[in-house]
Structures are given as structure tokens and as C-alpha cells.
Amino acid sequence: MQNGTRLAAVDLGSNSFRLEIGYLDHGQIQRTEYLKETVRQGNGLDENRNLSRQAMQRGWDCLARFGERLAGFRKHQVRAVATQTLREARNRDEFLARATEILGFPIDVISGHEEARLIYQGVAHLLPQSNEHRLVVDIGGRSTELILGRAYEARFMESFRVGSVAWSMRYFPDGLFTAQAFETAEVAAKAVLDEALNTFRPDAWEVAYGSSGTVGAVSDILMEAGWPEGRVTRDGLDWLLERLLKAQSADKVRLEGMKEDRRAVIGGGVSVLRAVFDLLSIKEMHVAQGALRHGALYDLLDREQEQTDQRHASVNRLSSKFNIDLSQAQRVSKAARHLFRLMASEFPASVMDRHQRKLGWAAQLHEIGSVISHSDYHKHGAYILDNTDAAGFTMPELHRLSLLVLGHRGKLRKLDMDFEDDVFVRQLLALRLAVLLCHARRDPDLQGMMLQFNQPHRLALNCRPGWREAYPQSAHLLNEELLAWQKTPWTLTFSERN
């Protein structure tokens, strides 16, 4: 991306939705605008984990205002991510379909691990360069992320289902503050976070940073009361707890520095933060300026280049972990990308690169399920990808990869996919043909091969004269492939030139 390019990130959190807009300036992103709205989707989940109509409407209304501000941005300039509430919501597809239309850009539901990674990237990019070992804590509305890292590298990441909105609803449902309620809330938070002590023990880090809402809100209150700016201490938390107990209820709290939108969730936030301090023996926590939205912005830059794309590194790690035959994976990947290029000559170079990169990952991982069983390995591979934590990938991206892996062999009717998605159809055909042509685990002969993508719903493969006779097994497999596509809205033909 060139200097001056505008970029934007939208964070659909459980408590607040945020929009960060900036421009690229020699590798750094300079803020030009920041919008935040308290939406509280997190308290709109019912006992069946369905979002209420009111919670969805609050989200849609906010995104409509954000969408108006993003008019004129292109798809590659905007990253929208959704976190714990939409990870949990059973009816999230209903919300996201309308939300995407209103915002005008795709919204990615990210895993807890990916949320933690992006939080760390946001924090690290807004801190001075240092080799210190960092603990980063982000207490959100329905989840808390803990990360250990150094410089720009997040080394250990975990996400726990405990947060300010969830704990306020559960342990302070009427907004009443009692010593017993705080004790119960802290004990419950420690029970969820207890396993973190093994990884995030005090001797594993040198400086603790707090990101996002809860830590920032507590710091603002403490600063107004005379405590050091930009820091939260255990003594400060004890003082704040005394003030909350003295007020007896959220609506009676009168504290300088506390924003009105924090009043309803201050009890849950403070109890979780105190639990983190106790469990990890934290004496002092610095308030970080960076957050999830900043990490999403810098991730936009990383995704532009394959060598800096975290997803590329994740695919390599999965390849190694599942002992994939790298020679075959690279052979299939090279063939698939070549075949896709034949069908997609109308795409601009940057768009072609993104589509080919994702196809290449699917090709590299198409045999990942073989470590479980050679029989139906494509089904095992799809399951692995749908249920793995892979840094850099969103949940929809992993599902799309899983569909390609599931569909690279066998019947096509088993795929729960949209056959009107032209890009996916081309990627799927390219991958299936590449696997077919590499069946002997040798480099395929693609010389003179032509592959056309025609509307409506026609795919045509054409080979040089004598190809069938030279490769009878491949020709037999291609005839079976023609039959497989007959069971879809698409027709595939195969011919030799005269």
C-alpha cells in the first residue's frame, strides 16, 4: 500500500462497537477519526444464546452510522471483526447478513485466539520498541484475552469466557454492590482463569499492560482521584472497591472520571480485573493505547504481502504439525494456481494474488486429514480446519478452506456451498483438477492445456492433440470428473484440439 492510503477497522465488541480510521504513513497508521458507541450486544443473549431483536437492532443502527462514514472506502481498505458475543450467538448469521449489507463490508467473526493475536499486535505497534517480555490483558464484555509476547511477536495466547458485561449480568443483576457479591464474582472469575497460571505465571513476563475498555475505565477513575496516570495498582483497585461498596449500587456511584456508559458494567469489570491481579500476582498494570482495532488495521498491511501474512505462517505450521507430504502439496499447489489463472484472466493482479494465495493454502493442506485415516481423509481434513486455531485466519476463512479441502475429491453434492459463488467454483475446479492430474505424485503435463470459465455455468477443459492417449489414467479420471459436475448447476466439458 502507498503512503496516504486510508484504512479503517470496525470492532464489534460485546459492550461497544468501535470505528478507527487512519492513513498509512511510512509503515505507521496515523489516526484521523475514532467513533465509539455503547451497543451492549452482550446483554442481549438469552438463555438459549440467541440475540434478541432489540440487541440486533442496536447493532444494525450503529453499523448504519459507521457505514455512512465509510462511504468511498474500498474492500481491501476496511477490516471488520466480531468477537465473543457473535462467537456465541446461535442466530449470528441472521444478524451478520443484515449487518454486512448495512455496513457495506464483510464482517469476520474471529476466534478467541485470533482476537488475542490482534489485540497484541495493536498494543505492540503503539508501544515504543523494546525487548521486554510483556503480559497483555484485555477484559472485554464477554471474554478476557491474555497474551505473552516480545516486540511484535505474540508467543502465547488464550481467551477465556469471562468479561465485564457477562459478570455484571450474572453477579450484579440488579446493580447492587455488596461485599459478598464481589467475593463471589472474583472467585468465579478465578475458577475460569485458573488454568492461565501455568502459562502466564509472574516469572514469564516483566511488564503488564491492560488494553481496551475495563482497564482504561478503571485507570481514568483512579487518575481523577489522584493516583498515577496511565497505571492501575492493587492499592488503587482496593480503593475503588471501597467506593463501590460505599455507593451500594451502580446507579448511586459518583466517581470523577467514570463515563456513564461504564456504570452498568463497572461491577463485573472490577471483579474480573481484581481476579486477574490476584491470580497472576500483578502489582502494577500500565494502560496500553493499542487495542483490537489497531491490530486489525496493521493486519490489513500484513495481508498485502505473502511473506508478512500471518496466515501463510499458520499454514506452514499446520503442514509441519500434521506431517504433510510437502512435495505433493507444493506440486498440487503449483498446478492449482496455474489452472485458476487460466480461468481468471479478468481479475486485476492484486485480486488474482489474493485468490491464488487462498487456493494455494487449500492445496497445501488438502491431505491434512491423512494423519487420522487415509479413508475419507478429505472429511477429516475439513473437520480439522473447521475446528483449529490458526493465527491470522477468521472463522469464515477457515470454513471456506475446509470446504475446498472437503470438496477436492468425491461427490460435490456433499458441499454446503453457494454454487453461484464464481470465485469459489473456479478455486474448487482448479484444486480438483490439480489433485487429479497429480494422482501419480509426479509433476503433471500441463503444456497446451486450456481452461475456460463461461457463463452461464459452463466450464471447458481443452488439451493438445494426443493428450488422452499419452495419459490414459488421467483421461479416465477426467471422465469421472465430468460426471461429478453434472450433479451441480455447472457443466464441465473436456476435449482435445484437432
C-alpha positions as CSV (number, residue, x, y, z in Angstrom):
1,M,0.0,0.0,0.0
2,Q,1.2,3.5,-0.7
3,N,1.7,6.3,1.8
4,G,-1.5,8.2,2.3
5,T,-3.8,5.2,1.8
6,R,-6.8,5.4,4.0
7,L,-7.6,2.4,6.2
8,A,-10.4,1.6,8.6
9,A,-11.2,-1.0,11.3
10,V,-14.5,-1.9,12.8
11,D,-14.6,-3.8,16.2
12,L,-17.9,-5.3,17.0
13,G,-17.4,-5.9,20.7
14,S,-19.8,-7.3,23.3
15,N,-20.1,-3.9,25.1
16,S,-19.1,-1.4,22.4
17,F,-18.8,-1.1,18.6
18,R,-15.7,1.0,17.5
19,L,-14.6,2.5,14.3
20,E,-11.0,3.5,13.8
21,I,-9.9,5.4,10.6
22,G,-6.4,6.4,9.7
23,Y,-3.9,6.7,6.9
24,L,-0.6,4.9,6.1
25,D,2.5,6.9,6.8
26,H,5.8,5.0,6.3
27,G,4.6,1.8,7.9
28,Q,2.7,3.5,10.7
29,I,-1.1,4.3,10.8
30,Q,-2.0,7.8,11.8
31,R,-5.5,8.2,13.3
32,T,-7.8,10.6,11.6
33,E,-11.1,9.6,13.3
34,Y,-12.4,7.4,16.1
35,L,-16.0,6.6,16.8
36,K,-17.4,4.5,19.7
37,E,-20.9,3.6,20.5
38,T,-22.1,1.6,23.5
39,V,-24.3,-1.1,21.9
40,R,-24.2,-3.8,24.7
41,Q,-25.0,-6.7,22.4
42,G,-23.5,-8.9,25.1
43,N,-26.5,-8.5,27.4
44,G,-28.9,-9.3,24.5
45,L,-28.1,-13.0,24.6
46,D,-30.9,-15.1,26.1
47,E,-30.5,-18.5,27.9
48,N,-30.5,-20.2,24.5
49,R,-27.7,-18.0,23.3
50,N,-29.9,-16.2,20.8
51,L,-29.5,-12.4,20.2
52,S,-32.7,-10.5,21.0
53,R,-34.3,-8.5,18.2
54,Q,-33.5,-5.3,20.2
55,A,-29.8,-6.2,20.5
56,M,-29.6,-6.9,16.8
57,Q,-31.4,-3.6,16.0
58,R,-29.0,-1.6,18.2
59,G,-26.1,-3.2,16.3
60,W,-27.6,-2.5,12.9
61,D,-28.4,1.1,13.8
62,C,-24.8,1.7,14.9
63,L,-23.3,0.0,11.8
64,A,-25.5,2.2,9.6
65,R,-23.8,5.2,11.1
66,F,-20.4,3.6,10.7
67,G,-21.3,2.6,7.1
68,E,-22.1,6.2,6.2
69,R,-18.7,7.3,7.4
70,L,-17.0,4.5,5.3
71,A,-18.6,5.6,2.0
72,G,-15.8,5.7,-0.6
73,F,-13.6,3.1,1.1
74,R,-12.7,0.0,-1.0
75,K,-13.0,-3.5,0.3
76,H,-9.2,-4.0,0.9
77,Q,-9.1,-0.8,3.0
78,V,-11.5,-2.0,5.6
79,R,-11.4,-4.8,8.2
80,A,-14.5,-5.5,10.4
81,V,-14.2,-8.1,13.1
82,A,-16.7,-9.5,15.6
83,T,-15.8,-11.1,18.9
84,Q,-17.3,-13.2,21.8
85,T,-21.0,-12.3,21.6
86,L,-21.2,-13.2,17.9
87,R,-19.0,-16.3,18.5
88,E,-21.7,-17.5,21.0
89,A,-24.9,-16.3,19.3
90,R,-26.8,-19.2,17.6
91,N,-28.6,-16.7,15.3
92,R,-25.5,-14.7,14.4
93,D,-26.0,-15.5,10.7
94,E,-29.3,-13.6,10.8
95,F,-27.6,-10.6,12.4
96,L,-24.5,-10.7,10.1
97,A,-26.4,-11.0,6.8
98,R,-28.2,-7.7,7.5
99,A,-25.1,-6.1,9.3
100,T,-22.9,-6.8,6.3
101,E,-25.4,-5.2,3.9
102,I,-25.8,-2.1,6.1
103,L,-22.0,-1.6,6.8
104,G,-21.1,-2.3,3.2
105,F,-18.2,-4.5,4.1
106,P,-17.7,-8.2,5.2
107,I,-17.7,-8.8,8.9
108,D,-15.4,-11.5,10.1
109,V,-16.2,-13.5,13.3
110,I,-12.8,-14.2,14.7
111,S,-11.8,-16.9,17.2
112,G,-10.6,-16.2,20.7
113,H,-7.0,-16.9,19.8
114,E,-7.2,-14.6,16.7
115,E,-8.7,-11.9,18.8
116,A,-5.8,-12.3,21.3
117,R,-3.3,-12.1,18.5
118,L,-4.8,-9.0,17.0
119,I,-5.0,-7.3,20.4
120,Y,-1.3,-7.9,21.0
121,Q,-0.5,-6.5,17.5
122,G,-2.4,-3.4,18.3
123,V,-0.7,-3.0,21.7
124,A,2.8,-3.7,20.3
125,H,2.5,-1.3,17.4
126,L,1.6,1.6,19.7
127,L,4.3,1.0,22.2
128,P,8.0,2.0,21.9
129,Q,10.2,-0.7,20.5
130,S,11.5,-2.9,23.4
131,N,12.8,-6.4,24.1
132,E,10.8,-6.6,27.3
133,H,8.7,-9.7,28.0
134,R,5.1,-8.4,28.1
135,L,1.9,-9.6,29.6
136,V,-1.1,-8.1,27.8
137,V,-4.6,-8.3,29.4
138,D,-7.8,-7.3,27.6
139,I,-11.0,-7.6,29.6
140,G,-13.9,-7.3,27.2
141,G,-17.6,-7.6,27.6
142,R,-17.9,-11.4,27.4
143,S,-14.3,-12.6,27.1
144,T,-10.8,-11.9,28.6
145,E,-7.7,-12.3,26.5
146,L,-4.2,-12.9,28.0
147,I,-1.1,-12.8,25.8
148,L,2.6,-13.2,26.4
149,G,4.8,-11.6,23.8
150,R,8.0,-9.7,23.0
151,A,8.4,-6.9,20.4
152,Y,5.8,-7.7,17.7
153,E,5.6,-11.5,18.4
154,A,2.7,-12.9,20.4
155,R,4.1,-16.1,21.8
156,F,1.3,-17.5,24.0
157,M,-2.4,-16.5,23.7
158,E,-5.5,-17.6,25.5
159,S,-9.1,-16.4,25.5
160,F,-11.4,-17.0,28.5
161,R,-15.2,-16.6,28.7
162,V,-15.3,-14.1,31.4
163,G,-16.0,-10.3,31.0
164,S,-17.4,-7.2,32.3
165,V,-20.9,-7.5,30.8
166,A,-21.3,-11.2,31.5
167,W,-20.1,-10.9,35.1
168,S,-22.3,-7.8,35.7
169,M,-25.3,-9.6,34.5
170,R,-24.6,-12.7,36.5
171,Y,-23.3,-11.4,39.8
172,F,-24.7,-7.9,39.9
173,P,-28.1,-8.4,38.1
174,D,-29.9,-5.6,39.9
175,G,-26.8,-3.3,40.0
176,L,-26.4,-3.9,43.8
177,F,-22.9,-3.9,45.2
178,T,-22.2,-6.0,48.3
179,A,-19.0,-7.5,49.7
180,Q,-20.5,-11.0,49.2
181,A,-21.3,-10.3,45.5
182,F,-17.8,-9.1,44.8
183,E,-16.2,-12.0,46.6
184,T,-18.4,-14.5,44.7
185,A,-17.7,-12.8,41.3
186,E,-13.9,-12.8,41.9
187,V,-13.9,-16.4,43.0
188,A,-15.9,-17.4,39.9
189,A,-13.6,-15.4,37.6
190,K,-10.5,-17.1,39.2
191,A,-12.2,-20.5,38.6
192,V,-12.4,-19.7,34.9
193,L,-8.9,-18.1,34.7
194,D,-7.1,-20.6,37.0
195,E,-5.5,-22.6,34.2
196,A,-3.8,-19.4,33.0
197,L,-1.4,-19.5,35.9
198,N,0.5,-22.3,34.3
199,T,1.4,-20.2,31.2
200,F,1.1,-16.6,32.4
201,R,2.9,-17.1,35.7
202,P,4.7,-14.0,37.2
203,D,8.2,-15.1,36.2
204,A,7.2,-15.3,32.5
205,W,6.8,-11.6,32.0
206,E,8.4,-8.3,33.1
207,V,5.7,-5.6,32.4
208,A,1.9,-6.0,32.4
209,Y,-0.3,-3.9,30.0
210,G,-4.0,-3.6,30.0
211,S,-5.8,-3.0,26.8
212,S,-9.3,-1.7,25.9
213,G,-12.4,-0.8,28.0
214,T,-12.2,-2.1,31.6
215,V,-8.6,-1.2,32.3
216,G,-8.9,2.2,30.7
217,A,-12.0,3.0,32.6
218,V,-10.5,2.0,35.9
219,S,-7.4,4.0,35.1
220,D,-9.4,7.1,34.3
221,I,-11.2,6.9,37.7
222,L,-8.0,6.4,39.6
223,M,-6.3,9.2,37.9
224,E,-9.1,11.6,38.8
225,A,-8.7,10.5,42.4
226,G,-5.0,11.3,42.4
227,W,-3.4,8.0,41.5
228,P,-0.6,7.9,38.9
229,E,-1.8,8.5,35.3
230,G,-1.9,5.5,33.0
231,R,-1.4,2.9,35.7
232,V,-3.6,0.6,37.8
233,T,-2.3,-0.7,41.1
234,R,-3.6,-3.2,43.6
235,D,-4.0,-0.4,46.2
236,G,-6.0,1.6,43.6
237,L,-8.3,-1.4,43.0
238,D,-8.8,-1.8,46.8
239,W,-9.7,1.9,47.0
240,L,-12.1,1.6,44.0
241,L,-13.8,-1.4,45.6
242,E,-14.4,0.6,48.8
243,R,-16.0,3.4,46.8
244,L,-18.3,0.9,45.0
245,L,-19.3,-0.8,48.2
246,K,-20.0,2.5,49.9
247,A,-22.3,3.5,47.0
248,Q,-24.1,0.2,47.4
249,S,-25.5,0.2,43.8
250,A,-24.4,1.2,40.3
251,D,-26.9,4.0,39.9
252,K,-25.6,5.7,43.1
253,V,-21.9,5.6,42.1
254,R,-20.5,9.1,41.9
255,L,-16.9,9.0,40.7
256,E,-15.0,11.5,38.7
257,G,-13.6,10.1,35.5
258,M,-16.2,7.4,35.2
259,K,-18.2,7.6,31.9
260,E,-21.9,7.0,32.0
261,D,-21.7,4.0,29.7
262,R,-19.4,2.2,32.2
263,R,-21.8,2.5,35.1
264,A,-23.8,-0.7,34.3
265,V,-20.7,-2.9,33.9
266,I,-18.3,-1.4,36.4
267,G,-19.0,-4.1,39.0
268,G,-18.3,-7.0,36.7
269,G,-15.2,-5.3,35.2
270,V,-13.7,-4.5,38.6
271,S,-14.3,-8.0,39.9
272,V,-12.6,-9.6,36.9
273,L,-9.7,-7.2,37.0
274,R,-9.1,-7.9,40.7
275,A,-9.2,-11.6,39.9
276,V,-6.5,-11.2,37.2
277,F,-4.3,-9.2,39.6
278,D,-4.7,-11.8,42.4
279,L,-4.2,-14.8,40.2
280,L,-1.1,-13.6,38.3
281,S,0.4,-11.6,41.3
282,I,0.3,-8.3,39.4
283,K,1.4,-5.3,41.4
284,E,1.0,-2.7,38.6
285,M,-0.6,-2.6,35.2
286,H,0.2,0.0,32.5
287,V,-2.6,1.2,30.3
288,A,-1.9,0.4,26.6
289,Q,-3.0,2.7,23.9
290,G,-3.3,0.0,21.3
291,A,-6.3,-2.4,21.1
292,L,-8.0,-4.9,18.9
293,R,-9.0,-2.4,16.2
294,H,-5.4,-1.2,15.8
295,G,-4.2,-4.8,15.4
296,A,-6.9,-5.3,12.7
297,L,-5.5,-2.2,10.9
298,Y,-1.9,-3.4,10.9
299,D,-3.1,-6.9,9.9
300,L,-4.5,-5.3,6.7
301,L,-1.0,-4.2,5.9
302,D,0.5,-7.7,6.6
303,R,-2.1,-9.4,4.4
304,E,-0.9,-7.4,1.4
305,Q,2.3,-9.4,1.2
306,E,2.6,-13.2,1.4
307,Q,5.8,-13.1,3.3
308,T,4.3,-11.0,6.1
309,D,0.8,-12.6,6.0
310,Q,0.4,-14.5,9.3
311,R,-1.9,-16.9,7.6
312,H,1.0,-18.2,5.4
313,A,3.0,-19.0,8.5
314,S,0.0,-20.7,10.1
315,V,-0.4,-23.0,7.0
316,N,3.2,-23.9,7.2
317,R,2.9,-24.7,10.9
318,L,-0.2,-26.9,10.2
319,S,1.7,-28.7,7.4
320,S,4.5,-29.5,9.7
321,K,2.3,-30.5,12.6
322,F,0.3,-32.9,10.5
323,N,3.3,-34.3,8.7
324,I,2.0,-33.4,5.2
325,D,3.9,-34.7,2.1
326,L,5.4,-31.3,1.2
327,S,6.5,-32.3,-2.3
328,Q,3.0,-33.4,-3.2
329,A,1.4,-30.3,-1.5
330,Q,3.7,-28.0,-3.5
331,R,3.1,-29.9,-6.7
332,V,-0.7,-29.7,-6.3
333,S,-0.5,-26.0,-5.3
334,K,1.5,-25.0,-8.3
335,A,-0.8,-26.8,-10.7
336,A,-4.0,-25.5,-9.0
337,R,-2.7,-21.9,-9.1
338,H,-1.8,-22.3,-12.8
339,L,-5.3,-23.7,-13.7
340,F,-7.0,-21.0,-11.7
341,R,-5.0,-18.3,-13.6
342,L,-6.3,-19.8,-16.9
343,M,-9.9,-19.2,-15.7
344,A,-9.5,-15.8,-14.1
345,S,-7.6,-13.6,-16.5
346,E,-10.1,-10.8,-16.0
347,F,-9.0,-10.2,-12.4
348,P,-6.7,-7.3,-11.5
349,A,-3.2,-8.5,-10.4
350,S,-3.9,-7.8,-6.7
351,V,-7.2,-9.6,-6.7
352,M,-5.7,-12.5,-8.6
353,D,-2.9,-12.8,-6.0
354,R,-5.3,-12.9,-3.1
355,H,-7.5,-15.6,-4.7
356,Q,-4.5,-17.7,-5.7
357,R,-2.9,-17.4,-2.3
358,K,-6.0,-18.9,-0.6
359,L,-6.3,-21.6,-3.3
360,G,-2.6,-22.4,-2.6
361,W,-3.3,-22.8,1.1
362,A,-6.1,-25.2,0.4
363,A,-3.8,-27.2,-1.9
364,Q,-1.1,-27.3,0.6
365,L,-3.5,-28.6,3.3
366,H,-5.6,-30.9,1.1
367,E,-4.1,-34.0,2.6
368,I,-4.0,-32.8,6.2
369,G,-6.6,-35.4,7.3
370,S,-4.4,-38.3,6.2
371,V,-2.7,-38.3,9.6
372,I,-6.1,-39.5,11.0
373,S,-7.0,-42.0,8.3
374,H,-6.4,-42.5,4.6
375,S,-10.0,-43.4,4.1
376,D,-12.1,-40.3,3.8
377,Y,-9.1,-38.1,4.6
378,H,-10.8,-35.1,2.9
379,K,-13.6,-35.3,5.5
380,H,-11.1,-35.5,8.4
381,G,-9.2,-32.6,6.9
382,A,-12.3,-30.4,6.6
383,Y,-13.1,-31.1,10.3
384,I,-9.6,-30.2,11.4
385,L,-9.7,-26.8,9.6
386,D,-13.2,-26.0,10.9
387,N,-12.0,-26.7,14.5
388,T,-8.4,-25.4,14.6
389,D,-7.0,-22.1,15.9
390,A,-4.9,-20.8,13.1
391,A,-3.3,-17.3,13.6
392,G,-4.4,-14.8,11.0
393,F,-7.5,-16.7,9.9
394,T,-11.0,-15.7,10.6
395,M,-13.6,-18.4,11.3
396,P,-15.3,-17.8,7.8
397,E,-11.9,-18.0,6.1
398,L,-11.1,-21.3,7.8
399,H,-14.6,-22.7,6.9
400,R,-14.0,-21.7,3.2
401,L,-10.7,-23.6,3.3
402,S,-12.4,-26.6,4.9
403,L,-15.0,-26.6,2.1
404,L,-12.2,-26.6,-0.5
405,V,-10.4,-29.5,1.3
406,L,-13.7,-31.4,1.7
407,G,-14.6,-30.8,-2.0
408,H,-11.2,-31.6,-3.6
409,R,-12.4,-35.2,-4.2
410,G,-15.6,-37.2,-4.3
411,K,-19.1,-36.0,-4.8
412,L,-19.8,-32.3,-5.0
413,R,-23.4,-32.6,-3.6
414,K,-22.0,-33.0,-0.1
415,L,-20.8,-29.4,-0.1
416,D,-22.9,-26.9,1.7
417,M,-21.9,-24.1,-0.6
418,D,-23.2,-21.5,-2.9
419,F,-22.6,-22.6,-6.4
420,E,-23.3,-19.1,-7.6
421,D,-20.0,-18.0,-6.0
422,D,-18.0,-17.8,-9.1
423,V,-14.6,-17.4,-7.4
424,F,-15.2,-20.5,-5.2
425,V,-16.3,-22.6,-8.1
426,R,-13.2,-21.7,-10.0
427,Q,-11.0,-22.4,-7.0
428,L,-12.7,-25.7,-6.4
429,L,-12.4,-26.9,-10.0
430,A,-8.7,-25.8,-10.1
431,L,-8.0,-27.8,-7.0
432,R,-9.9,-30.9,-8.1
433,L,-8.2,-30.9,-11.4
434,A,-4.8,-30.3,-9.9
435,V,-5.2,-33.3,-7.4
436,L,-6.5,-35.4,-10.3
437,L,-3.6,-34.6,-12.6
438,C,-1.0,-35.1,-9.8
439,H,-2.5,-38.5,-8.9
440,A,0.8,-40.3,-9.7
441,R,2.6,-37.9,-7.3
442,R,4.6,-36.6,-10.2
443,D,4.7,-33.2,-11.9
444,P,1.7,-33.1,-14.3
445,D,2.0,-32.3,-18.0
446,L,0.0,-29.0,-18.4
447,Q,1.6,-28.0,-21.7
448,G,-1.0,-26.7,-24.0
449,M,-3.8,-27.1,-21.6
450,M,-6.6,-24.5,-21.7
451,L,-9.4,-24.0,-19.1
452,Q,-12.2,-21.6,-19.7
453,F,-14.9,-20.3,-17.3
454,N,-18.0,-19.3,-19.2
455,Q,-21.4,-18.0,-18.1
456,P,-23.9,-19.3,-17.7
457,H,-22.5,-22.1,-15.6
458,R,-20.1,-23.7,-18.2
459,L,-16.5,-24.8,-17.6
460,A,-14.4,-26.1,-20.5
461,L,-11.1,-28.0,-20.4
462,N,-9.2,-28.3,-23.7
463,C,-5.9,-30.3,-24.2
464,R,-3.4,-30.6,-27.0
465,P,-3.8,-33.5,-29.6
466,G,-2.8,-36.9,-28.3
467,W,-3.1,-36.0,-24.6
468,R,-5.7,-38.7,-23.9
469,E,-3.5,-41.4,-25.4
470,A,-0.4,-40.2,-23.6
471,Y,-2.2,-40.1,-20.2
472,P,-5.0,-42.7,-20.2
473,Q,-5.4,-42.9,-16.4
474,S,-5.7,-39.1,-16.2
475,A,-8.2,-39.2,-19.0
476,H,-10.2,-41.8,-17.2
477,L,-10.3,-39.7,-14.0
478,L,-11.3,-36.7,-16.0
479,N,-14.3,-38.5,-17.4
480,E,-15.4,-39.3,-13.9
481,E,-14.9,-35.6,-13.0
482,L,-17.3,-34.6,-15.8
483,L,-19.9,-36.8,-14.2
484,A,-19.4,-35.2,-10.8
485,W,-20.1,-31.8,-12.2
486,Q,-23.3,-33.0,-13.8
487,K,-24.8,-33.2,-10.3
488,T,-24.3,-29.4,-9.8
489,P,-25.7,-26.3,-11.6
490,W,-22.4,-26.3,-13.6
491,T,-21.4,-28.3,-16.7
492,L,-17.7,-29.3,-17.3
493,T,-16.6,-30.4,-20.8
494,F,-13.3,-32.0,-21.9
495,S,-12.0,-32.1,-25.4
496,E,-8.8,-32.3,-27.5
497,R,-7.8,-29.9,-30.1
498,N,-7.6,-31.2,-33.7
